[in-house]
Amino acid sequence: MRFRRAAALLLSLCLALPSGCAVTPRGEEPAFRVVTSFYPMYVMALNVTDGVPGVEVDNMAGQQTGCLHDYQLQTKDMKNLETADVFVVNGAGMESFLDKVVEQLPALTVVDTSVGITLLESGTGEEHVHEEGDDHDHGDLNPHIWVSISDCILQVENLCEGLAEADPANAALYEENTRAYVEKLEALRGEMHEAIDPLPNRNIVTFHEAFPYFAEEFDLHIVKVVNREPDSQPSARELAETIRLVEEAGVAAVFAEPQYPESAADIIAAESGAVVYTLDPVTTGPDDKNAYLDAMEQNMETLVQALS
């Protein structure tokens, strides 16, 4: 009985003195909600917001998709965004639905992490710098910028700037987290250059056009992208042409992605004598702030094995 009376007295004191003892209701809404468009943005946001009180990060597309090619917004996505303070996107045309979001939720703050980054044209390698305020429809520009560590660093810095502007009370924490994460990314980039730069073989074949930025950063030559869209399959003619290119260029390895089937890669390898390896563009993975670092380190080890 005395315990109950003491507990009741303590509770009444807590309610009467909100600046002292605060009772937080279970399921209370976060103070600041960050929604990311898909997995690479989610991992970046986990790092920039790490340990910042009252901040929640949610990955809109979840793990059911690789890149957002032709992703169709669902009712639950729009409801999710209605309660978001910030929507973090890759930009560069990756989110084909972005215009619809902006039209229906004009007050939502959108952080485009591709601003100021030099974009490559899909299939050509020609460059285009994405400036703030560019139209959302980027046509044939390649949006896979995060696969380059250098571009990923710029995206993280853009993300930090956007969050600091939207949530100035926590700006110093976002900036501290960003400095720490960028240091890790820069260290890994240096380690990868040391491992990859001396490799004697530079020619590779990939599936899905996710690696041109990566190849540019590490001076690799993509002889052929077999099927640019992950849901398409190469024709018999394209397979035959790729096998010919692999043999003529002396390509020792073809690279599939863990998110997509390896059937075409297996055919090319069987006919040309090249070996199939896996490179990860980090479009799916664990809910872990170190996921990008871990995947890129594994890519480095794979390239050393394949191109030595």
C-alpha positions in Angstrom: 0.0 0.0 0.0 2.8 2.4 0.9 4.5 1.6 -2.4 1.4 2.4 -4.4 1.0 5.7 -2.6 4.6 6.6 -3.2 4.3 5.7 -6.9 1.1 7.8 -7.2 2.9 10.7 -5.5 5.9 10.4 -7.8 3.6 10.4 -10.9 1.7 13.4 -9.7 5.0 15.3 -9.2 6.2 14.3 -12.6 3.0 15.6 -14.2 3.1 18.8 -12.2 6.8 19.5 -13.1 7.2 19.0 -16.8 10.6 20.6 -16.9 11.9 18.1 -14.4 10.6 14.5 -14.7 9.0 13.8 -18.1 6.9 10.7 -18.8 7.2 9.8 -22.5 4.1 8.0 -23.8 4.8 4.8 -25.5 4.6 5.2 -29.3 5.2 9.0 -29.2 5.8 10.5 -32.6 9.5 11.4 -33.3 10.4 15.1 -33.3 11.9 15.0 -36.8 11.1 12.3 -39.5 13.5 11.7 -42.4 12.2 9.5 -45.2 14.6 8.2 -47.8 13.6 7.1 -51.3 15.6 3.9 -51.3 18.5 1.9 -49.7 21.6 3.9 -50.6 20.0 7.1 -49.3 18.9 5.2 -46.2 22.4 4.1 -45.3 23.7 7.7 -45.8 20.9 9.1 -43.6 21.7 6.5 -40.9 25.2 7.8 -40.7 24.4 11.6 -40.8 21.6 11.2 -38.2 23.4 8.7 -36.0 22.6 9.4 -32.3 20.7 12.6 -33.0 17.9 12.6 -30.4 14.3 12.6 -31.7 15.2 11.8 -35.3 13.7 8.9 -37.1 14.9 7.5 -40.5 12.6 5.4 -42.6 13.3 3.8 -46.0 10.3 4.3 -48.2 11.0 1.6 -50.9 12.2 -0.9 -48.4 14.2 -4.0 -49.5 11.9 -5.3 -52.2 13.5 -3.3 -55.0 17.0 -2.7 -56.3 17.2 0.6 -58.1 14.0 2.6 -58.4 13.6 2.1 -62.2 9.9 2.4 -62.9 9.0 2.2 -59.2 5.3 2.9 -58.7 4.3 5.0 -55.7 1.8 3.2 -53.5 -0.8 4.7 -51.2 1.2 3.8 -48.2 4.2 5.7 -49.6 2.2 8.9 -49.9 0.9 8.4 -46.4 4.4 7.9 -45.2 5.6 11.1 -46.9 2.7 13.1 -45.5 4.2 12.7 -42.0 7.8 13.3 -43.1 9.7 16.5 -42.3 12.3 15.7 -45.1 12.3 13.4 -48.1 15.9 12.4 -49.1 16.3 11.4 -52.8 19.2 10.4 -55.0 18.1 12.7 -57.8 19.6 12.7 -61.3 16.4 11.1 -62.5 16.5 8.0 -60.3 13.1 8.8 -58.7 10.9 9.0 -61.7 7.9 9.7 -59.4 9.4 12.8 -57.8 7.3 15.3 -59.8 4.2 13.6 -58.5 5.4 13.8 -54.9 6.2 17.5 -55.2 2.9 18.2 -56.9 0.8 16.5 -54.2 3.0 17.5 -51.2 4.3 21.0 -52.1 5.2 21.8 -48.5 7.5 18.7 -48.1 11.2 19.5 -48.0 13.0 17.4 -50.6 16.8 17.0 -50.3 18.3 16.2 -53.7 21.7 14.7 -53.0 22.9 14.8 -56.6 23.1 18.6 -56.8 26.5 19.8 -58.1 27.6 16.3 -59.1 28.9 15.7 -62.6 26.5 13.1 -64.3 27.3 10.7 -67.0 25.0 10.2 -69.9 23.7 6.6 -70.1 25.5 4.6 -72.6 27.8 7.4 -73.8 29.8 8.6 -70.8 29.3 12.2 -71.7 29.1 14.5 -68.7 26.5 16.9 -67.4 26.6 18.8 -64.1 23.4 18.7 -62.1 22.6 22.1 -60.7 20.1 22.9 -58.0 16.7 23.6 -59.6 17.3 21.4 -62.6 14.1 19.8 -63.9 13.5 16.4 -62.4 13.3 14.6 -65.7 16.9 13.8 -66.6 16.2 11.6 -69.6 19.1 9.4 -70.4 21.5 10.5 -67.6 22.9 7.7 -65.5 21.7 8.2 -61.9 23.9 5.6 -60.2 26.2 8.2 -58.7 26.5 6.7 -55.2 28.5 3.7 -56.6 31.5 6.1 -56.9 32.9 6.7 -53.4 33.8 10.3 -54.3 30.3 11.1 -55.5 28.9 9.3 -52.4 30.9 11.7 -50.3 29.4 14.7 -52.1 25.9 13.2 -51.6 26.5 12.7 -47.9 27.6 16.4 -47.7 24.5 17.5 -49.6 22.4 15.4 -47.3 24.0 17.0 -44.2 23.4 20.5 -45.6 19.8 19.7 -46.3 19.1 18.3 -42.9 21.0 21.1 -41.1 18.8 23.6 -42.9 15.6 21.8 -42.2 16.5 21.0 -38.6 18.9 23.8 -37.4 18.7 22.8 -33.8 20.6 19.6 -34.6 22.9 21.1 -37.3 26.1 20.7 -35.3 25.4 17.0 -34.7 24.6 16.3 -38.3 27.9 18.1 -39.3 29.9 16.1 -36.7 28.5 12.8 -37.9 29.1 13.8 -41.5 32.8 14.6 -40.9 33.2 11.2 -39.2 31.6 9.3 -42.0 33.4 11.2 -44.7 36.7 10.3 -43.0 35.8 6.6 -43.2 34.8 7.0 -46.9 38.0 8.8 -47.8 40.1 6.2 -46.0 38.3 3.4 -47.9 38.7 5.2 -51.2 42.5 5.4 -50.6 42.7 1.8 -49.7 40.7 0.8 -52.8 43.0 2.9 -55.0 46.1 1.2 -53.6 44.5 -2.2 -54.3 42.9 -1.6 -57.7 45.2 0.9 -59.4 48.1 -1.6 -60.0 45.8 -4.4 -61.4 47.0 -5.4 -64.8 43.6 -6.1 -66.3 41.2 -3.1 -66.7 38.5 -4.5 -69.0 35.2 -5.7 -67.5 31.7 -6.6 -68.6 28.8 -5.6 -66.4 25.0 -6.2 -66.2 22.7 -3.3 -65.5 24.3 0.1 -66.0 25.2 0.7 -62.3 29.0 0.9 -62.5 30.2 3.6 -64.9 30.9 6.0 -62.1 32.7 3.4 -60.2 34.7 2.4 -63.3 35.6 6.1 -64.0 36.8 6.5 -60.4 39.1 3.5 -60.5 40.1 3.7 -64.2 38.3 0.5 -65.3 37.1 0.1 -68.9 33.6 -1.3 -69.2 33.7 -3.1 -72.5 30.0 -3.9 -72.5 26.9 -3.3 -70.4 24.9 -6.3 -71.5 21.4 -5.2 -70.4 20.9 -1.7 -69.1 17.6 -2.4 -67.4 17.6 -5.0 -64.7 14.2 -6.5 -65.7 15.3 -7.0 -69.3 17.1 -10.0 -70.9 19.7 -9.7 -73.7 18.8 -11.1 -77.1 20.6 -14.0 -78.6 22.3 -11.5 -81.0 23.5 -9.3 -78.1 24.8 -12.3 -76.2 26.8 -13.4 -79.3 28.2 -9.8 -79.8 29.1 -9.7 -76.1 30.9 -13.0 -76.3 32.9 -11.8 -79.3 33.8 -8.6 -77.5 34.9 -10.5 -74.4 37.2 -12.7 -76.4 38.6 -9.9 -78.5 39.3 -7.6 -75.5 40.7 -10.4 -73.4 38.1 -9.8 -70.7 38.9 -12.3 -67.9 35.8 -11.5 -65.8 32.1 -10.6 -66.2 30.3 -9.1 -63.2 26.8 -9.7 -62.2 24.9 -8.1 -59.3 23.5 -9.9 -56.3 20.1 -8.3 -56.8 19.6 -9.8 -60.2 19.7 -13.2 -62.0 23.1 -14.4 -63.3 21.7 -16.4 -66.2 23.0 -14.2 -69.0 26.4 -13.8 -67.3 26.6 -17.6 -67.0 26.0 -18.1 -70.7 28.7 -15.5 -71.6 31.2 -17.0 -69.2 30.5 -20.5 -70.5 31.0 -19.5 -74.1 34.0 -17.1 -73.7 35.9 -18.8 -70.8 35.5 -15.7 -68.6 34.7 -16.1 -65.0 31.5 -14.7 -63.4 32.0 -12.6 -60.3 29.6 -10.4 -58.2 29.9 -6.7 -57.7 27.4 -5.1 -55.4 26.0 -1.6 -56.2 24.6 -1.4 -52.7 20.9 -1.1 -53.6 19.8 -3.7 -51.0 21.5 -4.9 -47.8 21.3 -4.9 -44.0 19.9 -2.1 -41.9 23.4 -1.1 -40.8 25.1 2.2 -41.1 28.3 0.4 -42.2 26.6 -1.5 -45.0 28.1 0.7 -47.8 31.6 0.5 -46.4 31.4 -3.2 -46.1 30.0 -3.7 -49.6 32.6 -1.6 -51.2 35.4 -3.4 -49.3 34.0 -6.7 -50.6 33.9 -5.2 -54.2 37.6 -4.3 -53.8 38.5 -7.8 -52.8 36.4 -9.2 -55.7 38.2 -7.0 -58.2 41.6 -7.9 -56.9 40.7 -11.5 -57.3 39.2 -11.1 -60.7 41.6 -8.7 -62.4 45.0 -9.9 -61.0 
